[in-house]
């Protein structure tokens, strides 16, 4: 008996949209006024990658066509494409969307067990959002999309079920089912992902769309754009289709790192396609990696270091002094052309920090979601602006160390615990800086404006120091005065025009 096709992602609302609620794929590409995706940062990344995969499959433009067509043409082509492939977007049926019916032999995991933000087992529940709840079909759709690239490594995957004959990637050296590897889009500690952001969601997708030439020039994807997995799902972990996805752009947008099949109270769950790690050359276009050294380095999500503090690393392509450093294809290839089309562009960065122990990934301690967005005026962007921004960020790093050192010495002189208080003071300094960082970015094309902002950041130093270093008793006053930061050099050395 044929399985009933139901809950089509093209027609049913399931995508969270800011100020709107849930919408369908058809609604998303029909309404140019939708501003941005909702949900947590991981959901935003997973959805953005899926929507870009649909857009690339529907309309990968030539260089000139991208400029001429705009977001409106892209959206129309996506609607045509969705009509053409309508039968491949059912959540349930003979061809369930991005699911593997053959993986039904794998054990069933409950939904909470595969969601990083949900507390299961003996994990302490701290807030209501950590409590496992029953999922609607809309929630399950979003979960499947999320797991394709953001499934956590660990024992929750049932790797005893192998779909490709002879495939050994799911077994350890002893021949037993191995611990599941982290999905391609999260990596060991949780990659920081980056996208351009426009004034609307459709404009955001258009800005991040790669042209045919850009894709062919990317040596990381020898198979080019590739075929969307819903058009042609793999039969197993290492079949010809799976191998093609490993070396194509489509395979990094929708990596199928987990083979899933929805069940009544959970899902059959196993490791899927094992993509190359970033140190082996496997890179999502939206992550930033420095491959210049012998041991490549990635930028990870870090709640202790908000994404805006990494802006100079992410935009290092504006510097003409060096061709080495961190490189994010999504930003480098698309920012300079976006500047020609829009007066203001946004840089969105986000991700999830995770911990790992003996192959098991989890969210614990200070691990958390991170995200930030910085607006850039196109007219100011260039080498001079970037050089000034880099100088000011270097100065803020120095101020942070001054706060740390001054607070450390204040407590040390009183024979009290030092490191924790010094770290708290430094963190407070950065929190205060975040309030004015957008203003700093906007000022870096003008030396006088930057000079005028330095007293504000100096005040943040004193605010952070005074918050943690009391001056009530005579002993405290003496220590406070001796260790209070001296910022005369910072205040008298303004930013200089870059040559």
N, C-alpha and C positions, 0 to 999 in steps of 0.2 A: 504494500500500500504506500502510495506517494506521501511524503511528509508535506504538511501544509506550509506554504510560504506566507509568513506574516511579519508584521512590524518592519516596514521598509524605511530605511534611514533617509531616503530621498523625500518621503511624504510625511513621516511622523516627526513630531518635535522632540529633540533630544540634545541639541547643542546649546549650552548656556551662553546667552548674549547679555552684555551689560545693559541695564535699564530696560530690557525687553523680556527676558525669561528664556525659555527653551524654544528653539525653532528647528525646522527641518533643513536638510541640505538645499532643497528647492527654494525655501524662503530665504536662506542665507544668500544665495546667489541672485535672488530677485529683488532684494531690498538694499539699495546702495547706502541707505541712511544708518544701517547698523554700525555702531561705533567700534566695538571691540569684543573679544571673547571674554566670557566669565569663567568661573572655576578657579582652582588653585593653580600655581605656576606649572606643575607637571601636566595637568589637564590642558592648559593653554598651549604648551609646547606640543603635546601629542596631537591635539586638534589642528594646530597650525601646520604641522607636518603632513597630516592627512589631507587637509584642504589644499596645500601646495601640491601634493601628489595628484589630486584630482585635476588641479589647474594645469600642471605640467602634462598630464595625459591628454587633457582636452585641448590645450593650446600652448605649445612651446614655440614662442615666436622667433623670427629672425631678429637681428640687431635693430634694424630700422623699424620693423613692425612693432616692437615693444613700445617705442616712443610714440608712434602714431596711434596705436590702438587704445591705450589707456585701460583703466580698470573695467570700464563698461564693456568693451569688446571681450575681455577675458571672461567676465561674468556670463555673457551670452553664450560663449563657446562652452562654458562649464554646464550650463543648463541643457544644451544640445547633447553633450556627452552623457549627462546623467539620464536623459531620456533613452539614449542608445543602450546604456548598460543597466537599465532599471531593475532587471531581474537578478542582478548580482549584489544588490544592496539589502536583501532581506536578512534580518537578524536570525530568523528561524526558517528552516526549509531544507531542501536537498543540498543547497549550496549556501550555508549560513555565512554571513559576511565575515571575512578574515578568520574563519574557524576551520578546524580540521575534523570532519566526522570520523576519520580513521583513528583519531586519538581517543576514542571512546573507551578503549581498554585501560586508559590511565586512571588512577585514583581520582576521586572528586575532592577538591578543596572548597571550603566555604569561602564566600566572597571576602569576608573580613581578613582572611589569612593572606590574601594576595594584595591587599591595599596597605600601603606603607603607613598611612595616617591612622589606621584603625588598630586599637590595642586588642590583642588576642592572647590566649593562654594565660600565663601568670603575670602579664605586663600590667602595670598600674594604670588605671584610667584617671587622667587628670582633668580633662575637659570633655564636654558633651560630644564634640565632633569625633572623639576617639572611640565612641561606642559603636559597635557593629549594628547596622540597621538593615531591614529588608530592602532590596533593590527593585525599582521599577524597571520596565524594559528600556526606558530612556537611560537609567543609571547603568544598566548592563551594557548598553551600546557604548557608552563612554568608557566603561571599564575595559572592554575588549580593545578599544583603540589605545588606551593607556598601556595595557600589558604588552602590546606589540614591541614597544621600545623601552618601557620602564619597569619591567618585571624584576623584582629583587632577586639576587642570587641566594641560593640556599637549598635546604632539603625539601621545600614545599613542592618542587617539581618532581613528578613521578617519571624518572628517567629509565625505568625498566621497560618502557614501551618505545620501541624504535621502528620508524616507518620505512627508512631506507635500508634495504638488505646489506649487511656487512658494515654498516656505519658504526664506528667505535667511539665517536665523540661524546657519547653519553655514559661512557664507562671509565672507571679509574684503572690504575695499573694492575689491580688485583682482579679485574674482570667484573667488578660489581658496579651497579648503577651509581654514577657520580653525583656530587652536589651540583645543582644547577648554576650555570655561570650568569653573571649580571647581564641584563639585556643591553643591547647595543647603545641605546641613548642615555644610559645612566652611568655605566662604567663602575669603577671601583669605589669612588667617593661621592659620585654625583656630579656629572658635568654641568657647567654653566652654559646655557644656550642663549643665543643672541639673534634677534631679528630686527629689521627696520620696521617702523610703525608709522602708518599714515593717518589721515584724518578719519578714515572709515575702515571697516574690516576688509572690504573689497580692495580698497587702495593699499592696505597693508599686504595683502596677498600679491597684488600686482607688483609692488616694490621688491618683493622677495623672489619673484619668478625669474628663473634662469632662462637665458636664450639658448638657442641651439649651439651657437659658437662657444658660449661660456661652458656649456656641458662638455663639448668635444675637447676643449682646452684643459679640462681637469683630468690630470693623469690618474687621480685616485679612482676614477670611474671608467675603466677601459671598456665596459659594456655600454657606455653612454647613458642615456636616460633610462633605458630598460622598459619593461612592461609592468603595468600596475598589477599587483597580486590578485585583485578581485577579477581581473580579466583572465588570469591564468595562475591559479593557485598551485604551489608545489605539491608533489606527491609525498615528499619526505624531507628529511634533514639535509640530504646531499644529492638530490636528484638534479637533473640538468637545469630545471627552473630555479631551484634553490641556489645553485652555483652562480647562475646569471644574476640573481638578486644580490649576491655578495659583492659583486663588482659593478653595480649600477647605481645611479642616483636614486631611482625608485626604491631600491633595497635599503637605502639609508633613511628615506622619508618614512617608509612603512617596513621596518626590518623583519617582522615576523619572528622575533626572538623567542616567542612562546607559541606553542601549539595548544590551542584551547578549544573546548566545545562546551557550550552552556548546558547545564543540567538543571533539574528542578530547584535544588537548594544550594547550588554552587557551580563549579565548572571542572571538567576534566582538564588537567593542567600538566604540561610537560615542556621540557626545553625544546625550542624550535631550531631555527637557522642560527648557527654560531658564526657571527660576523667577525672579521679581524678586529683586534683591539687597536687603540690609537697608536700604541708603540709598534704595531705591526703594519701600520699604514691605513687602517680602517678608521675613517673620520666622517662624522656627520658634518654637513656644511655649516651648521649653526653653532658648532663648538669651536673653541680657539685652542690651537696647539702650536707649540714652538718645536719645530723639527730640526732646528739648526744644530743642536747639540747631538752628541752620540746617543744620549738617552732622552727621547722626546718628553716634553712636559705639557700637561693640559691645565687649563684654568678650571678649577672645581668650584662648585657652589660652597659658600662659606658664610654662615650667619654672623660670624665674628668680623667679617670683612664684606660689607655691603657691595653689590655689583658696581655701583657708581664709582667706587674707588679704583676700579680696574679699567676705567674708560680709556686712559692713555694706552694701555696694553692692547685693548680691543681695536683702537683706531690708529695703531702705529704705522699703518700704510700711508698716513698723511706726511710722515717724516721722510725726507729725501736723504737723510744722513746714513741710513742703514737699511739693508734689505733683509736683515735677520730679525727674529723675534716672533711673538705670537701672531698667528694668522687665522682669521675666521673668514672662510669663503663667502658666507652669507653677507657679511658686512663689506669686505674688501671689494668684491665684484659688483656690488649693487649700490653702495653709498654714493660714489662719485657720479654715477648716471642719475641717481635720484636727486642729487643737488641741482641738476640741470632742469628738473621738472617741477620741483616744489620749493616754496619759500622756507618751509620748516619741515624737518624730518625728525622722527623719534628713534632712539635706540633702546629697545626693550631687552632686558637681560633677566634670566630667571632659572630656577632649578630647585633641586632638593638635595640637601646634604645627608649622606647616609654613613653609617659605621659598618665595619666588617670584622668578623672574628671567625677564624677557621672556616671560611667560605660562606658563612651565614651573614647576609646583609640585613640591617634593621635600622630603625630610626630611634635614637636614644640620646639622652643627655642634652647637649646643646644643638643637636641636629634639628634642622627645620627647613621649611620652604624659604626661598629668597626670591625677590624680584625688585626691579627698579626700572624707571624709564627716564631718559634724559632727552630734552628737546634741543635741537640744533638748528640755528638759523643758517640757511644754505649760503647766504652772502658772506658770512664771516669765515667759513671753513677754508682751510688751506694750511700751508706749512708754517706761516707766522703764527696763526691762531693756535696750532697744535704745539708749537715750541713754547709759547707762553703758558698754555695749559699744563704742559709737562713740567715746566719750571715751578708753577704754583702748586702742583700736586706733590712735587718733591719737597717743597717748603712745608706743606701740611704734614707730610710724613715726619719731617724734622721736628715740627711742633708737637706731634704726637709723642715722639721720643722724649722731648723736653718735659711734657706733662708727666710721663711715666717716671722719668728720672727724678724730677722734683718731688713727686709724691712718695716715691720709694725712699728717698733720703730723709724726707720729713718723718716718716714712721720709723726708719732705721735709727735716727738720732734719739728716738724715745724708746728704743728697745722693744718695738712692737712689730707685729706681722706686717710684711712689706709688699710682697708680690701681688697678692690679691687686691689690695687697695689701689696699688699703682695701675694694675690692669683695668680696674673699674673706672678710674679717673681717665685713662686713655680712651676707653670705650665711650665714656660720656663726651669727651672732646669730639670724637668722630660723629656721634649722634647730633651734636650741636652743629657741626660743619655741614651735615646733610641738609639742614634747613636752607643753607645759602649756596649749596653747590650749583644749583641750576643758574643762579645769578652769576656765579664765578665763570661758568662755562660761557655764558652769554657776553661776559665782559672781556674775554681773553683776546679779542681782536683790537682792544684799545688799552694802551699802557696806563693812561690816566685813570680809567675806570677800575682797573685791577689794583692800582696803587690805593685808590680810595676804599677798597674792600678789605685791605690787610688789617686795619684796626678792628674790624668785626671778628676776624679769625683770631686775632690776639686776645680779644675779650673772651672768646671761647676757651682759650688756654687758662686764663685766670678763673673763669667760672668753674671749669672742671677741677682745677687745683683747690679752689676755696671750698668747693662742695665736699671734698673728702678730707681736707686738711683744716681742722678747726683751729681757731685762734682765741679761745676763751680764757684759759689759764695763762699764767706768766710763762710757764714752760712751753706751752703750745705756741704762744706769741713769738717767743724766741726762735723756735724751730721753724715756724711759719715764715717769719721774716728772712731767716738765713737761706731758706730753700725756695722762696718764691721765684718763679721764672723771670729771667731778664730777657726781654724780647726786643731790645733796642736795635740789634743787627737786622732782625726781620723787618722791622718797621722803617728802617732807613735805606733798605736795599730793594727798591721797587723792581718789578718785572721790566726787562729791557726788550726793545723791539728785536725780533729775530732778523738776522741778516737776509 
